[in-house]
């Protein structure tokens, strides 16, 4: 039987929504295999409701913001709010209230953990699909990259906790020293410009100006980072990175800047600004890329890189792109 769904009115059962979310998380993480990609295509085409669920979820530059469409409850309503709306909500109250809705406790827990919603609900400042600049404390400037969350304590100390994503902080000389916390350690700085990325296993720090003092969460290591240095920091060890290969803070100018950077590493960084999965053929992994690229058009970046390498750009779907040898 052939029929057409009304995309604005069709109700999607909870189990289908959960399945679509799991598939999207798998795709967004970059861990989906070719076999799983085939299973996803089969699942998506098996039922018009599957296709509708994906259509609502899989929008470039709106990944996960429509998870809450057509479902009762504050949790889903919260997840589809814009950044500015979320900033005006009492996140903890909404999360508690969500547990009394038709969405199950397990469903809320799954969404909160997998989507990073628990960080959004407790954040003082957050971003979804855009980069934003804020003034913190008295005169310090804080930039948050996409999908980033921070908690701020101005009462006892000038303290910022990065719970997800990336930030760039330009501390003002008139402000008291600022403490920047991650799960891997604490940074102390004043009158400096620093970039910090929060990863599950480590943090990456780039100091553009001034001095940054680091103490590991385990309390076993401390380090003073000078301007011009970049480090990968774990709870019990640290590694200096080559500062000339990649500028971690250039996203503030909507740029991706690389110099003699392996293609596989470059695509890993580009993937932070694009929904779905991008990769290159293993034979191209170590091919070096240099350039300054505008982040406003990731498809153009991919085509430009492929052309410069004499390679070809192939799309399995609009969310699955790969660079292959010709």
N, C-alpha and C positions, 0 to 999 in steps of 0.2 A: 504494500500500500504506500502510495506517495502522499506526503502531507508536508505542510510548511508550518514551522513554529512561529508564533508571534514573539519576537525577541524581547519586547518590552513587557509582556504580560506572563510569559511562560514561567512556571514555578519549577525550580530544579531541586530534586530531592536531596536531602542532606548527605547521603552516602555518595552521590555523584559529585557534589561539591568537594567532599573530602578527597575523593579520588583525583579530581582535577588539581586540587591544591598539591597533592603529593607529586603528581607529574610535574607541575610547574616548579616545585622546589628542586626536584631532581634535575630539571633542565637548567634552572638558575645556578645551581651549584657547580655545573660543568662536569659532573661525575657520571652522566648518562652514557651508556655504551651504545654502539651501533645497533646491537640486538634489541636493547631497550627502546631505542628510537623507533625501531620497526614496530614493537609492541605498542608504543604510544600512538603511532599513526593508526594502527588497527583499532585500538580502544577508542580513539577519537571518532573514527568513521563508523563505529558499530551502532551508534545511537545518536539521533539528532540532539538529545539532551546533553550528550557528551560534548558534541561540537559547540553547543550553546554555552556550556560551562567554560570551555576553553576560550571561546570568543570574548567572554566577559572577563576572564582572567588575563589572557595573553595580549596585552596592548603595549606596544613599545612606549617606554617612558611612563607607563602607568602600572608596572608590575606590582601585583598584590593590592593595589589601591581599590580594586573593585571586588575583592573577596566577599565583601559583605552584601552584595546586591541581592535583593529579594529574599532576605531572611530576617526573622524577627530577632530582637534582642540587642542590648546595648553593645555587646562585644563586636558584633558585625557592624553595627552602626559606627562605633568608634574606629574600626579598622578602615572605613572608607572616608573618614573625614580628611579634609586638607590639613596641611601642616599648621596653618594659622588657626583653624578651628580647634585642632587638638591642643594647641598652646593654651586655649581658653577653657579647657575642660578639666575637671577634677579626675585625673586618670585612675587613681587608686579606687575612688568611689565607683566609677563606671565598671572597673574590672570586677569588683565585688558584686555589683548589681547584675552583671552579666550571668552570674552563676544561677540566677533564678529564672532565666529565660528558657525558651524551648531548645536552645543550643546546650548540649550536655556539658557537664564539667570536663569530661575527657576531651570534648571538642574544643572548649575554650583553652585548655592546657596545651593541646596540640597546636592550635593557632598561635597562642602566645609564644610558645617555644620556637616553633619552626619559622614563623614570620618575623621574629624579633619584636613582637608586639609588647612583650613584657618590658622591654627597654623603652619603647615609645610611651607606654602608659605611666612610667615612673620618671620620664625625662622632664627637665625644665626647658630645654631647647632641643629641637629635633628637625630633621629634614627628611623628605621622601625622595622625590625624583628631581630635585633641584639643589643647587648650592646656595647658601645664604650667609649673610654677614650680620653679626650682632655686636652691640656694645655691652661689655660686662664690667662689673665692679664700677669704677668711676670712668675710666677713659680707655681701657684696654679693648682691643678689637679681636673678635673671634669669628672665624669662618668655619662652617661645617660643610663637608662634602656630602654628596648624595647618601641617603640611607645611614645617617649618623645621629647619635643621641648623646647628650651630656646631662649630668646633674651638677648643679651649682650651689655652693654653700657660701653665702656672703656674711653670715651671722658671726661665726666663730673665726673664720679665716677666709682669705681669698682662695677658695678651693674649687677645682673643676674635676669632675670624674667623667672620663670618656668611657662609655659603656658599649659603644658600637660605632664602627666606621672610622672617619678621619676628621681631624681638625687642624687648623692653622691658627696660632695664637700670637698676637702682637701685643706684648705687655707694655703699658705706659710707665714712664719713669716716675710719675706722681703716684701711681698705685703701689700698695704694699706688695711684697714678694708674693708670687702666685704659686700654689701647689697644684700640680696636675697629676691626677691619679689614673692608673689603669690597673687591671688585675695582675699585671706583671711587676709593677713597681711604682715609685713616686718620683716626680720631677719637680724641682724647685727652680724658679727663675724670676728675674726682674729686668725690665728694660731689654727684652730680647724678642726675637722672632723665631718661632719653632713650629715644625710640623710633627704630628704624631698620628700613627695609624694603629688601630687596635685589631689584632688578630687573635684567634683562639689560643694559639701556642706562644705568641710573641708580640712584641710591639716594634714598629719601625719609627725611628726618630731622625729628623733632619733639622739641623740648627742653621738658620740663615743669618742670624745676627745675635751677638751677645754670648752668654754662657749659661749652660744648663747643667744642673747637678742631679744625678740619678742615684736612687737607692732601690735595690731589688726588693720584691715582696718578701723573699725569704730572709732578707736582712744580711745576706752573706756578701753581697757585692755592691760597690758604689763606684761612680764614674763621673768625671767632669767632661762635658762635651763642649768643644770649642766651635765657634762659627765656622761653617764650611764643612762640618763633619756629618756623616750619616751612619747610623748604627741599627743593627737588628738586635733587639734585647729580649732575652729569655729570663725567667725567674732566677736562674743560677749561672748564666753565662751571657756573653755579648760578643758580637762580631762587627768589625768596621766594614762598611760597604763602600764601593767605589762611587764617589760623589759625582763623577763626570758622566756616568752612563745614563742616569735617569733623574729628572727633577720631580720629586714627589709632591712638591707644592704648586706646580704650574697650573693645576686645575682651577686655582683662584682666578686666573685670567682666561679660563675656558680653553686651556691648551694641554696637550700631551706632548712632552718634550723628551726626546731620546737621542743618544749619541752612541753609535756602534753598540746597540742593544740587541741581544739575540731575539729572533722573531717570536719564539715561544713565550719568552718573558714579556715582550711588548704586547702580545695578544692577551696575556693574562692581565696586564694593567688595563688594556682597552676594555676588557670584559666587564670592568667595574662600571662602565658607562653605557652598557648595552644589555637589553633583556635577551635571554636565550644563551646559546652556546656558540663560541667561535674557537677555531683551532687551525693548525696547519699540518701538512704532511710531515711525519717524523724527519724526512730528509731535509726539511727546511728549518727545523728547530733552531739551529745555531747560525742561520743566516743573519747577518748584522743589518740593523735598521737605524737610520738616522733621520731626524727631521723634527719640525714643529708642526703639530697637527691641531686643527680646530675640532673641539669635542662636540660641537653642535651637529655634526653629521658623521656618525660612525660608519655608515655605509660608504661614504666618500673616502674615509680613512682606509678602509679595507681595500677598496678598489685601487686607490693610489699606491698602497704598499704592494699589492699584487702586481700592478703594472711596473713598478720600479724594480721588482725582482724578476721580471719576465715570467711570472707565474700566472695562474688563473684563479679567479674567485668563483666559488661554486656555492649555491644555496640549496640545501635539501628542503628547508622550509625558510620562511622569513626569519625564524628564530634560530636557525642552525646554518651557520656559514663556515666555509673552510677554504683555505688557500692551498692550492695543489700545484705541483709541477706541470708544465705544459707537455 
